[in-house]
Amino acid sequence: MLCKRILVLLVCCSLWPALFGCETTGGNVKDNKESQDNEKILLKERKVIDQLVNDGKRYDAIKAYQARSFSSPDSDTAHYLYGYALKNPQKKWKAFDQCLRVNPKQYWCMIGRGKIYIKWRVMDRAASDFESARTIHPQRVDALVGLAEIAESRQEDTKAIELYTQVLTKETNNTEALSGLARIYYRQKNWGKAITWFNKRLDLEPKHFDSLEMLADIYYSRTKQYAASIPVLEKALKIRPKHQKMYMFLADAYERTNDQDKALDVYERASKLPQVFFYTFFRLGVLRAKKNNREGGIEALEVAVKQRSDHEPSLLLLSDLYMQSKQPDKAIQLLRRLTRINGQNATYRAKLAQAFAQKEDYASALRQYQELMQLKPDDNQYRASLRKLLGKLGLSDSTYTGKSVRAVMDKGKRTILRCYRQRLKTNKALRGSLEARLIVSANGKVEKVTLGEVKNPLEDKIVQACVKWTFQLAIFPQIKRRVRLRYPISFRP
């Protein structure tokens, strides 16, 4: 009897592990299926996020997956997807860390957190996360990519290239490995290989903005292949239609390939964006002016000057357009600003003299020519312009002297009266008087000429300019110290 009981007990004991084992196997199958389902969901949703990000809709992705993680606090997949959509590294890290609290063996959260550690340059923790991930899924390449990125960030290029190559051996179309190799060769300035790898990356994902941006930089900035940069920049702008820098590169590339019509079109598009670079309006003004759109050029350059009040090319071109539009007062304001910025620039002085002449403020025009002749005494072009104005006024540009102060004054008066007689041809009733006030230095040269207040002054700008110009050219003898002289002149027909 006892033997029978022992036998029954042994049979039961032998069956119990088998029964237990059947239950455990069934649970594992169920868990594996759930894990596979979560994996499918995760990979599918990552593609959705990537598409939104490439379309410039990252905020939409963040809001959608934030709501999902809040409504499913026990779902490691939901937390991971929220972190994947985010851009801020600290917020991403929190999402991935929350994911690993829910499930300490969540492979993708380890990978995600490891990448954040790379950004923060906490390489030991990053490597630890990637190594842990490799133990969970040794057949996958994501952890290997992470280790390659660590080597890349440390500029251990040989090691990084070897790791990325291992990744591509296992997974031919791994986009992260393709991008990593492209970045390494970009940093090494090996432009040919960098272009090859960026193009391979773009073959898999034509709208990958970072690859387009760096490839455009190689063509436009690094190798000066402006024609090759144009289609790349066009593709990038379709993805990010508000990217100011891309507009600048594209428009300049068109200009450098002598397609000013397309360049103008790009600048026109860029000028309508919410925030616009100053340079956009400058080049827009230049190209509009070249197309004989003077008013449009003025409109664009006025905006450019408001944004950069010290940009000399904008100020100069805008002043030219004002002169062409017969608005010398506005041109004078800009040219005065230019002479304050760079008083040694002869071009600014010459333009300012021309603006005063257009305004018929000949005294100011001649004063600017005096400054100009001191800057460029041997410049034949400027001297020809001066002589043309002087001929109109009946004057010359030669200095003169005499035996005494009175003789010099009288010689100057004769020149001034010739100027006055020429003015009588257009106004026979012109009469009045002027008083010249001179400051003469100890060497006999005139420092300054002004007009004093008199009764019945001669109200003629040209004759007034003649007085100032003529006495400015005088050289007085017998002057031993700085003096002030006064010389009245009466003008009668």
Secondary structure by P-SEA (a helix, b strand, c coil): caaaaaaaaaaaaaaaaaaaaaaaaaaaaaaaaaaaaaaaaaaaaaaaaaaaaaaccaaaaaaaaaaaaaaccccaaaaaaaaaacccaaaaaaaaaaaaaacccaaaaaaaaaaaaaaacaaaaaaaaaaaaaaacccccaaaaaaaaaaaaacaaaaaaaaaaaaaaaccccaaaaaaaaaaaaaacaaaaaaaaaaaaaaacccaaaaaaaaaaaacccccccccaaaaaaaaaaaccccaaaaaaaaaaaaaacaaaaaaaaaaaaaacccccaaaaaaaaaaaaaacaaaaaaaaaaaaaaaccccaaaaaaaaaaaaaacaaaaaaaaaaaaaaaccccaaaaaaaaaaaaaacaaaaaaaaaaaaaaaccccaaaaaaaaaaaaaacccccccccccaaaaaaaaaaaaaaaaaaaaaaccccccbbbbbbbbccccccccccccccccccccaaaaaaaaaaaaacccccccccbbbbbbbbbcc
